[in-house]
Amino acid sequence: MENVILEVNDLTTKYITRYDEDIYAVDHVSLKVEETKSLGIAGESGCGKSTLALSLMGYYFAPLHYTEGEIIIDGRNISGMDPDEVRKSILGREIAYIPQSAMNALNPTRKIINFIEDVIQAHDMHVNKKEIYERASSLFETLGLPEEVLQKYPVELSGGMKQRTVIAISVILFPKVLIADEPSSALDVTSQKMVIKMLKQLLETGFISSLIFITHELPLLYNVTDDIMVMYAGQIVEKANAKEAVFDPLHPYAKGLMGSIIVPEEGLRDVKLTSIPGVPPNLKNPPSGCLFVPRCKFVRPLCTAISVDLREIVGGRAYRCIIPEDELRDLYQKEADQNAR
C-alpha cells in the first residue's frame, strides 16, 4: 500500500434540528485515500455526499455536529480539534474544498487576486503582495489560465473559467487532499472536460497529493478516479475500484444507480434503462434494519430485522447486504435474462 494521506474511521456526524431531532447524515463512514490516488463518492441527491465532504475537513458549525470517529490527515488526527485551529492549520494547507455551486462562491465586487491574497495571508501574514502575485501567476500559467484573469472580477469570467479559477484558488497552498463537490455540474460538456482535465493535472503534477471527487454521476467517476464508494442514506453501501463499481456493481442500490443512467461506455451503452422505485428514507425516522429495504426488489425478512454491516469480499471490495455475492449475481443474471426476452 502507498502512503495513506487521509484515513477515516467510523466517522459519524449529525444535524440537530430546531426541534432537537437528530439526523445522522454521515453514519459510521470509513475510508482511505493514498498518495497520488483519487477516490470517487457517488449517490443520488440527499444521500449525504456533501455532508461527508464537510465532515472530512473537521470543521463543524451548527446545525452540523461531530459525534464520533477519527479523521487522520498525513498521520495527524484532527477529530474534535478546536475550530480555530482547524481553520488556521488544516483548511487550505492539509485539506481544501471546492463546494457545490462554486461559480457563485466568489464576491463579484473583488478581483481574483484579492481572494488569493486572503487565502495566503490567512496562513502567513509575512508574505507580501508581490510574492503572492508571482506565486499566483505561476500557478495560473501552469494550469492554462491566462495571467490577466488575476486582475478581473468574477462577473467578467465565463462559467467554465470561473469554475477553474475557484479550483486554482483552492490549491494555492498545495493541499494534501482536495475535495471537489460536483465540480462539473451546471457546466456545458466542453467546460466539464476542461475542469476534469485540470483536476487530473493537479494530481499528476503534485499540486495536490490526493483527490476526492463527489458526484451523482457514477459513470463519470470511471474516467476520473481510481476507486469509488457509493453512498445511500448516510452510509457507504459499496466500495470497489472504478472499473468494478461501474461495470460490475454488487449492492442492489449501486446496481440500480448504474442501470438508471445512460452510459456511452462500450459494453453498457445497449443496456436497458431501469429505475429505482420509491425515495430515500426520512433520516428523522429511518427504517429498521437495512435502510434500502423500502426500495429493494430482493428484500428478505431478515433485512428488516438486523442492521447490515459492510461485507468484505476478495480483492478489497465491500458491500452492505446480507445476500452473499454468488447469490446476488444469480439474481442479477436471472433479471437480465428476463429483460432480454
DRENDO-1510 file (C-alpha; in Angstrom, 1 decimal, always signed):
<recs>
REC; n; res; u; v; w
REC; 1; MET; +0.0; +0.0; +0.0 .
REC; 2; GLU; +1.2; +3.5; -0.8 .
REC; 3; ASN; +1.4; +6.3; +1.8 .
REC; 4; VAL; -2.1; +6.9; +3.2 .
REC; 5; ILE; -2.8; +10.6; +3.1 .
REC; 6; LEU; -6.3; +10.5; +4.5 .
REC; 7; GLU; -7.7; +7.8; +6.8 .
REC; 8; VAL; -11.2; +8.0; +8.2 .
REC; 9; ASN; -12.5; +5.5; +10.8 .
REC; 10; ASP; -16.2; +5.2; +11.8 .
REC; 11; LEU; -16.9; +8.9; +11.2 .
REC; 12; THR; -20.4; +9.9; +12.4 .
REC; 13; THR; -21.9; +13.3; +12.1 .
REC; 14; LYS; -25.4; +14.6; +12.6 .
REC; 15; TYR; -27.7; +17.6; +12.1 .
REC; 16; ILE; -29.6; +18.8; +15.1 .
REC; 17; THR; -32.9; +20.4; +14.0 .
REC; 18; ARG; -34.6; +23.3; +15.8 .
REC; 19; TYR; -36.9; +20.7; +17.4 .
REC; 20; ASP; -33.8; +18.9; +18.8 .
REC; 21; GLU; -34.1; +16.0; +16.4 .
REC; 22; ASP; -31.0; +14.1; +15.4 .
REC; 23; ILE; -30.4; +13.4; +11.7 .
REC; 24; TYR; -27.4; +11.2; +11.1 .
REC; 25; ALA; -26.3; +12.3; +7.6 .
REC; 26; VAL; -22.9; +10.5; +7.9 .
REC; 27; ASP; -23.2; +7.1; +9.6 .
REC; 28; HIS; -20.0; +5.3; +10.6 .
REC; 29; VAL; -18.1; +6.0; +7.4 .
REC; 30; SER; -14.6; +4.7; +7.0 .
REC; 31; LEU; -12.3; +5.3; +4.0 .
REC; 32; LYS; -8.6; +5.6; +3.0 .
REC; 33; VAL; -7.1; +7.7; +0.3 .
REC; 34; GLU; -3.5; +7.0; -0.7 .
REC; 35; GLU; -0.9; +9.5; -2.0 .
REC; 36; THR; -1.3; +10.2; -5.8 .
REC; 37; LYS; -4.7; +8.4; -5.8 .
REC; 38; SER; -8.2; +9.6; -6.3 .
REC; 39; LEU; -11.5; +8.4; -4.7 .
REC; 40; GLY; -14.9; +9.0; -6.1 .
REC; 41; ILE; -18.1; +9.2; -4.0 .
REC; 42; ALA; -21.4; +8.7; -5.8 .
REC; 43; GLY; -25.0; +8.7; -4.9 .
REC; 44; GLU; -28.3; +10.4; -5.5 .
REC; 45; SER; -29.2; +13.8; -4.1 .
REC; 46; GLY; -29.7; +13.8; -0.3 .
REC; 47; CYS; -27.6; +10.7; +0.3 .
REC; 48; GLY; -25.0; +12.5; +2.4 .
REC; 49; LYS; -22.2; +13.2; -0.1 .
REC; 50; SER; -21.8; +16.9; +0.6 .
REC; 51; THR; -22.2; +16.4; +4.4 .
REC; 52; LEU; -19.4; +13.8; +4.2 .
REC; 53; ALA; -17.2; +16.3; +2.4 .
REC; 54; LEU; -17.8; +19.0; +5.1 .
REC; 55; SER; -17.3; +16.4; +7.8 .
REC; 56; LEU; -14.0; +15.3; +6.4 .
REC; 57; MET; -12.5; +18.7; +7.0 .
REC; 58; GLY; -13.1; +18.5; +10.7 .
REC; 59; TYR; -14.6; +22.0; +10.7 .
REC; 60; TYR; -18.2; +21.9; +12.2 .
REC; 61; PHE; -20.7; +24.6; +12.7 .
REC; 62; ALA; -24.4; +24.3; +13.6 .
REC; 63; PRO; -26.6; +22.6; +12.7 .
REC; 64; LEU; -23.9; +20.0; +11.7 .
REC; 65; HIS; -22.2; +18.4; +14.7 .
REC; 66; TYR; -19.4; +15.9; +15.1 .
REC; 67; THR; -20.4; +12.7; +17.0 .
REC; 68; GLU; -17.6; +10.1; +16.8 .
REC; 69; GLY; -14.9; +8.7; +14.7 .
REC; 70; GLU; -11.4; +9.6; +13.5 .
REC; 71; ILE; -10.1; +11.8; +10.7 .
REC; 72; ILE; -6.4; +11.4; +10.2 .
REC; 73; ILE; -4.6; +13.6; +7.6 .
REC; 74; ASP; -1.0; +12.6; +6.9 .
REC; 75; GLY; -0.7; +11.0; +10.3 .
REC; 76; ARG; -2.4; +13.8; +12.2 .
REC; 77; ASN; -5.7; +13.2; +13.9 .
REC; 78; ILE; -7.9; +16.3; +13.6 .
REC; 79; SER; -11.0; +14.8; +15.2 .
REC; 80; GLY; -12.5; +17.1; +17.7 .
REC; 81; MET; -9.8; +19.7; +17.1 .
REC; 82; ASP; -10.7; +23.3; +18.0 .
REC; 83; PRO; -12.4; +25.0; +15.0 .
REC; 84; ASP; -10.0; +28.0; +15.1 .
REC; 85; GLU; -7.0; +25.6; +15.0 .
REC; 86; VAL; -8.6; +23.6; +12.1 .
REC; 87; ARG; -9.2; +26.9; +10.2 .
REC; 88; LYS; -5.6; +28.1; +10.7 .
REC; 89; SER; -3.6; +24.9; +10.3 .
REC; 90; ILE; -5.7; +22.4; +8.4 .
REC; 91; LEU; -8.1; +24.1; +5.9 .
REC; 92; GLY; -6.3; +25.1; +2.7 .
REC; 93; ARG; -3.0; +23.5; +3.7 .
REC; 94; GLU; -3.8; +19.9; +4.6 .
REC; 95; ILE; -7.3; +19.7; +3.1 .
REC; 96; ALA; -9.1; +22.0; +0.6 .
REC; 97; TYR; -12.7; +22.0; -0.5 .
REC; 98; ILE; -14.4; +23.1; -3.7 .
REC; 99; PRO; -18.1; +23.5; -2.8 .
REC; 100; GLN; -21.2; +22.9; -4.8 .
REC; 101; SER; -22.2; +26.0; -6.9 .
REC; 102; ALA; -18.5; +27.1; -6.7 .
REC; 103; MET; -19.2; +29.5; -9.5 .
REC; 104; ASN; -21.3; +31.5; -7.1 .
REC; 105; ALA; -18.7; +31.4; -4.3 .
REC; 106; LEU; -16.8; +34.5; -5.3 .
REC; 107; ASN; -17.7; +38.0; -4.2 .
REC; 108; PRO; -18.5; +39.8; -7.5 .
REC; 109; THR; -17.0; +43.1; -6.2 .
REC; 110; ARG; -13.5; +41.8; -5.6 .
REC; 111; LYS; -10.7; +40.9; -8.1 .
REC; 112; ILE; -9.5; +37.3; -8.3 .
REC; 113; ILE; -6.0; +38.3; -6.9 .
REC; 114; ASN; -7.7; +39.6; -3.8 .
REC; 115; PHE; -9.2; +36.2; -3.0 .
REC; 116; ILE; -5.7; +34.6; -3.4 .
REC; 117; GLU; -4.2; +37.2; -1.1 .
REC; 118; ASP; -6.8; +36.5; +1.5 .
REC; 119; VAL; -6.1; +32.7; +1.4 .
REC; 120; ILE; -2.3; +33.0; +1.6 .
REC; 121; GLN; -2.1; +35.8; +4.2 .
REC; 122; ALA; -4.6; +34.0; +6.4 .
REC; 123; HIS; -1.8; +31.4; +6.9 .
REC; 124; ASP; +1.2; +33.6; +6.5 .
REC; 125; MET; +0.9; +37.3; +7.3 .
REC; 126; HIS; +4.6; +38.0; +6.3 .
REC; 127; VAL; +4.1; +37.2; +2.6 .
REC; 128; ASN; +3.9; +40.5; +0.6 .
REC; 129; LYS; +1.6; +41.1; -2.4 .
REC; 130; LYS; +4.4; +40.9; -4.9 .
REC; 131; GLU; +5.3; +37.4; -3.8 .
REC; 132; ILE; +1.6; +36.4; -3.8 .
REC; 133; TYR; +1.1; +37.7; -7.3 .
REC; 134; GLU; +4.2; +35.8; -8.6 .
REC; 135; ARG; +3.0; +32.6; -7.0 .
REC; 136; ALA; -0.5; +33.0; -8.3 .
REC; 137; SER; +0.6; +33.9; -11.9 .
REC; 138; SER; +2.9; +30.9; -11.9 .
REC; 139; LEU; +0.1; +28.6; -10.8 .
REC; 140; PHE; -2.3; +30.0; -13.3 .
REC; 141; GLU; +0.2; +29.6; -16.1 .
REC; 142; THR; +0.8; +26.0; -15.2 .
REC; 143; LEU; -2.9; +25.3; -15.2 .
REC; 144; GLY; -3.5; +27.0; -18.5 .
REC; 145; LEU; -5.3; +30.1; -17.1 .
REC; 146; PRO; -4.3; +33.5; -18.5 .
REC; 147; GLU; -2.4; +35.7; -16.1 .
REC; 148; GLU; -4.8; +38.6; -16.8 .
REC; 149; VAL; -7.6; +36.6; -15.0 .
REC; 150; LEU; -6.0; +37.7; -11.8 .
REC; 151; GLN; -6.9; +41.3; -12.4 .
REC; 152; LYS; -10.5; +40.5; -13.4 .
REC; 153; TYR; -13.7; +40.4; -11.4 .
REC; 154; PRO; -15.7; +37.2; -11.2 .
REC; 155; VAL; -18.5; +38.7; -13.2 .
REC; 156; GLU; -16.1; +39.1; -16.1 .
REC; 157; LEU; -15.4; +35.4; -16.4 .
REC; 158; SER; -17.4; +32.7; -18.1 .
REC; 159; GLY; -18.9; +29.8; -16.1 .
REC; 160; GLY; -16.1; +27.4; -17.1 .
REC; 161; MET; -13.4; +29.9; -16.5 .
REC; 162; LYS; -14.9; +30.9; -13.1 .
REC; 163; GLN; -15.0; +27.2; -12.0 .
REC; 164; ARG; -11.4; +26.6; -13.0 .
REC; 165; THR; -10.4; +29.8; -11.2 .
REC; 166; VAL; -12.1; +28.6; -8.0 .
REC; 167; ILE; -10.2; +25.4; -8.3 .
REC; 168; ALA; -6.9; +27.3; -8.7 .
REC; 169; ILE; -7.6; +29.4; -5.6 .
REC; 170; SER; -8.4; +26.2; -3.6 .
REC; 171; VAL; -5.0; +24.7; -4.3 .
REC; 172; ILE; -2.8; +27.8; -4.0 .
REC; 173; LEU; -1.4; +26.3; -0.7 .
REC; 174; PHE; -0.7; +22.9; -2.2 .
REC; 175; PRO; -3.1; +20.9; +0.0 .
REC; 176; LYS; -2.6; +17.2; +0.6 .
REC; 177; VAL; -6.3; +16.4; +0.0 .
REC; 178; LEU; -8.6; +18.2; -2.4 .
REC; 179; ILE; -12.3; +17.6; -2.1 .
REC; 180; ALA; -14.3; +18.5; -5.2 .
REC; 181; ASP; -18.0; +18.5; -4.6 .
REC; 182; GLU; -19.7; +18.1; -8.0 .
REC; 183; PRO; -17.3; +20.5; -9.7 .
REC; 184; SER; -18.5; +19.8; -13.2 .
REC; 185; SER; -22.3; +20.2; -12.6 .
REC; 186; ALA; -24.1; +23.2; -14.3 .
REC; 187; LEU; -21.3; +23.3; -17.0 .
REC; 188; ASP; -21.5; +22.5; -20.7 .
REC; 189; VAL; -19.7; +19.4; -21.9 .
REC; 190; THR; -16.6; +21.3; -23.1 .
REC; 191; SER; -16.2; +23.1; -19.8 .
REC; 192; GLN; -16.8; +19.9; -17.9 .
REC; 193; LYS; -14.0; +18.2; -19.8 .
REC; 194; MET; -11.6; +21.1; -19.1 .
REC; 195; VAL; -12.4; +21.0; -15.4 .
REC; 196; ILE; -11.8; +17.3; -15.2 .
REC; 197; LYS; -8.6; +17.6; -17.1 .
REC; 198; MET; -7.5; +20.3; -14.7 .
REC; 199; LEU; -8.2; +18.2; -11.7 .
REC; 200; LYS; -6.2; +15.3; -13.2 .
REC; 201; GLN; -3.3; +17.7; -14.0 .
REC; 202; LEU; -3.3; +18.9; -10.4 .
REC; 203; LEU; -2.8; +15.4; -9.2 .
REC; 204; GLU; -0.3; +14.4; -11.8 .
REC; 205; THR; +1.9; +17.5; -11.3 .
REC; 206; GLY; +1.9; +17.2; -7.5 .
REC; 207; PHE; -0.1; +20.4; -6.7 .
REC; 208; ILE; -2.3; +18.1; -4.6 .
REC; 209; SER; -1.4; +14.8; -3.1 .
REC; 210; SER; -4.8; +13.1; -3.4 .
REC; 211; LEU; -8.3; +13.9; -4.7 .
REC; 212; ILE; -11.9; +13.1; -3.6 .
REC; 213; PHE; -14.4; +13.6; -6.4 .
REC; 214; ILE; -18.1; +13.8; -5.4 .
REC; 215; THR; -20.9; +13.4; -8.0 .
REC; 216; HIS; -24.2; +11.8; -8.6 .
REC; 217; GLU; -23.0; +10.6; -12.0 .
REC; 218; LEU; -21.4; +7.2; -11.2 .
REC; 219; PRO; -20.1; +6.6; -14.8 .
REC; 220; LEU; -18.2; +10.0; -14.7 .
REC; 221; LEU; -16.0; +8.6; -11.9 .
REC; 222; TYR; -14.8; +5.8; -14.1 .
REC; 223; ASN; -12.8; +8.3; -16.1 .
REC; 224; VAL; -11.6; +10.4; -13.2 .
REC; 225; THR; -11.0; +8.3; -10.1 .
REC; 226; ASP; -9.1; +5.1; -9.1 .
REC; 227; ASP; -11.7; +3.9; -6.6 .
REC; 228; ILE; -15.4; +4.5; -6.0 .
REC; 229; MET; -17.6; +4.5; -2.9 .
REC; 230; VAL; -21.4; +4.5; -3.3 .
REC; 231; MET; -23.4; +6.3; -0.5 .
REC; 232; TYR; -27.0; +5.8; +0.5 .
REC; 233; ALA; -28.8; +7.4; +3.4 .
REC; 234; GLY; -25.6; +8.4; +5.1 .
REC; 235; GLN; -23.9; +5.0; +4.8 .
REC; 236; ILE; -21.4; +3.5; +2.4 .
REC; 237; VAL; -23.1; +0.6; +0.6 .
REC; 238; GLU; -20.3; -0.3; -1.8 .
REC; 239; LYS; -16.5; +0.1; -2.1 .
REC; 240; ALA; -14.7; -1.0; -5.3 .
REC; 241; ASN; -12.2; +0.1; -7.8 .
REC; 242; ALA; -13.6; +2.3; -10.6 .
REC; 243; LYS; -13.9; -0.5; -13.2 .
REC; 244; GLU; -15.7; -2.9; -10.8 .
REC; 245; ALA; -18.1; -0.2; -9.5 .
REC; 246; VAL; -19.2; +0.8; -12.9 .
REC; 247; PHE; -19.2; -2.4; -14.8 .
REC; 248; ASP; -19.9; -4.9; -12.0 .
REC; 249; PRO; -21.8; -3.3; -9.1 .
REC; 250; LEU; -22.9; -5.6; -6.3 .
REC; 251; HIS; -25.2; -3.8; -3.9 .
REC; 252; PRO; -28.8; -3.5; -5.3 .
REC; 253; TYR; -28.7; +0.3; -4.9 .
REC; 254; ALA; -25.4; +0.6; -6.8 .
REC; 255; LYS; -26.8; -1.8; -9.4 .
REC; 256; GLY; -29.9; +0.3; -9.8 .
REC; 257; LEU; -27.9; +3.6; -9.8 .
REC; 258; MET; -25.9; +2.3; -12.8 .
REC; 259; GLY; -28.9; +0.9; -14.5 .
REC; 260; SER; -30.7; +4.3; -14.4 .
REC; 261; ILE; -28.1; +6.3; -16.2 .
REC; 262; ILE; -27.3; +6.4; -20.0 .
REC; 263; VAL; -23.7; +5.2; -20.3 .
REC; 264; PRO; -21.7; +5.6; -23.5 .
REC; 265; GLU; -19.0; +3.1; -22.4 .
REC; 266; GLU; -18.7; +0.0; -24.6 .
REC; 267; GLY; -20.5; -2.9; -23.1 .
REC; 268; LEU; -23.0; -0.7; -21.3 .
REC; 269; ARG; -24.5; +1.5; -24.0 .
REC; 270; ASP; -27.0; -1.1; -25.0 .
REC; 271; VAL; -28.2; -2.0; -21.5 .
REC; 272; LYS; -31.9; -1.3; -20.9 .
REC; 273; LEU; -32.5; +1.6; -18.6 .
REC; 274; THR; -34.3; +0.8; -15.3 .
REC; 275; SER; -35.4; +2.9; -12.4 .
REC; 276; ILE; -35.1; +2.7; -8.6 .
REC; 277; PRO; -38.7; +2.8; -7.1 .
REC; 278; GLY; -39.5; +5.0; -4.2 .
REC; 279; VAL; -37.5; +7.7; -2.5 .
REC; 280; PRO; -34.6; +7.7; +0.1 .
REC; 281; PRO; -35.7; +7.2; +3.7 .
REC; 282; ASN; -36.5; +10.1; +6.1 .
REC; 283; LEU; -33.5; +10.1; +8.4 .
REC; 284; LYS; -35.5; +11.6; +11.2 .
REC; 285; ASN; -37.2; +8.3; +11.4 .
REC; 286; PRO; -35.2; +5.7; +9.4 .
REC; 287; PRO; -36.5; +2.2; +8.8 .
REC; 288; SER; -35.2; -0.7; +11.0 .
REC; 289; GLY; -32.6; -3.0; +9.5 .
REC; 290; CYS; -31.2; -2.2; +6.1 .
REC; 291; LEU; -32.0; +1.4; +5.1 .
REC; 292; PHE; -32.6; +0.3; +1.4 .
REC; 293; VAL; -35.4; -2.1; +2.4 .
REC; 294; PRO; -38.3; +0.1; +1.2 .
REC; 295; ARG; -36.8; +0.3; -2.3 .
REC; 296; CYS; -35.1; -3.1; -2.7 .
REC; 297; LYS; -36.6; -5.8; -5.0 .
REC; 298; PHE; -34.7; -8.6; -3.2 .
REC; 299; VAL; -35.9; -7.9; +0.3 .
REC; 300; ARG; -35.9; -10.8; +2.8 .
REC; 301; PRO; -37.5; -11.0; +6.3 .
REC; 302; LEU; -34.0; -10.7; +7.9 .
REC; 303; CYS; -33.3; -7.4; +6.1 .
REC; 304; THR; -35.8; -5.6; +8.3 .
REC; 305; ALA; -34.7; -7.3; +11.5 .
REC; 306; ILE; -30.9; -6.6; +11.7 .
REC; 307; SER; -28.6; -3.7; +10.9 .
REC; 308; VAL; -26.4; -4.7; +7.9 .
REC; 309; ASP; -22.6; -4.2; +8.0 .
REC; 310; LEU; -20.3; -4.0; +5.1 .
REC; 311; ARG; -19.4; -7.4; +3.8 .
REC; 312; GLU; -15.7; -7.7; +2.8 .
REC; 313; ILE; -15.0; -9.9; -0.3 .
REC; 314; VAL; -12.0; -10.9; -2.3 .
REC; 315; GLY; -9.9; -8.1; -3.9 .
REC; 316; GLY; -10.6; -5.5; -1.2 .
REC; 317; ARG; -14.2; -5.0; -2.3 .
REC; 318; ALA; -17.1; -4.5; +0.2 .
REC; 319; TYR; -20.8; -4.1; +0.0 .
REC; 320; ARG; -23.6; -3.7; +2.6 .
REC; 321; CYS; -26.1; -6.5; +2.1 .
REC; 322; ILE; -26.9; -9.8; +3.8 .
REC; 323; ILE; -27.2; -11.7; +0.4 .
REC; 324; PRO; -24.0; -13.5; -0.5 .
REC; 325; GLU; -22.1; -12.4; -3.6 .
REC; 326; ASP; -22.8; -15.5; -5.6 .
REC; 327; GLU; -26.5; -15.4; -4.8 .
REC; 328; LEU; -26.7; -11.7; -5.8 .
REC; 329; ARG; -25.0; -12.4; -9.1 .
REC; 330; ASP; -27.5; -15.2; -9.8 .
REC; 331; LEU; -30.4; -12.8; -9.1 .
REC; 332; TYR; -28.9; -10.2; -11.4 .
REC; 333; GLN; -28.4; -12.8; -14.2 .
REC; 334; LYS; -32.0; -14.0; -13.9 .
REC; 335; GLU; -33.2; -10.4; -14.1 .
REC; 336; ALA; -31.1; -9.7; -17.1 .
REC; 337; ASP; -32.3; -12.9; -18.9 .
REC; 338; GLN; -36.0; -11.8; -18.3 .
REC; 339; ASN; -35.3; -8.3; -19.6 .
REC; 340; ALA; -33.7; -9.8; -22.7 .
REC; 341; ARG; -36.8; -11.8; -23.6 .
</recs>
